[in-house]
């Protein structure tokens, strides 16, 4: 019998941690997709965004890879695909298993709090159209990640917004969806300010 897909932040984090701690030297993107299932949109935006705000984001090329993964999934969500697909070239990308397990262990307490704080407010904003709009914004944010990377760790700003959109979709919290839009606007405004200051 197939394992049920996760419906909470704690469930997602625990599954990734368990997969990473299962004696594997590396954990591939396909491994993470396998534990999330392919029929729920939220985790596919939330998990890359979440990884993007952990110490893993400090590894060269990781933010860029995460941004491409977000874009691939978000475009499919905009198009309304029911089962999400990932190219093999991205699915084979892997991270050190111990590093992933440690990162997930560190954010588990935060995940538990997120599950308590966010739940079903303004659910109308997380309907089909709201989800597609959120995915479209995530495509834009993912495209901007390389520019944010001009400043060390600045890429955490757009990834935070992407994670917020994914979480909002996962727990159907429209209030969090509005917060994600605010984070996105703030991130973009910050990027514009940095670029103008550099001119």
Phi, psi and omega in degrees: 000134181291143180288139180298148180285146183293143180234014179219159179296315179301320179295319179295310182298318181296320181293318178293318178299315181296320179295319181290331183267007185275027177086005179275136179288329178227157176236121182271165176298322177299324177300316181293320178299321181299323182280345181266339187082183184230012185248358181246122185292316188312308183300331184282347170259323184293313186295311177299321178296320179296314179299327181291348178247013175258172178303342178300334182292345178280352179281130181308137177077345181298313178303320181294318179296317179298320180295320178295318179299315178301314182299316181299314180290317184296320178298319179294325177293318178301322181282352176082021178295138182275331177239121185276144185238147178229129179300146181303324183298331176271322181298330181280347178299136184226160179236156177300126184300317181295322179294318179296314181300319180294318180297317179293322179297323181293326184264359178303315178300323178293321180300319179297321179292320179300321179295330179279326186279322189251128183193123165037029176276144180044055186300339179300334181282351181250021176286187185305313183291320178298320179295319180292321177296317178300317180296322179296319177296322179295325176299315179297315180298318180297322179293335182271348183307315179302327178288322177296329183291353175295336177248125182309128177066004177293339178298345178294334182296303179294328180291329175296318179295318179298317178298320180295319177298314180299318179294319179300318179291320182299313185258007178054054181247102181293328178296321177291328176299317177296320178297321179297321177296319179296318178298320180298313181296319179295319180297315181294320178296320178296320179296316179300317180298316180296316182294320178293324180292333182277346182284000000 
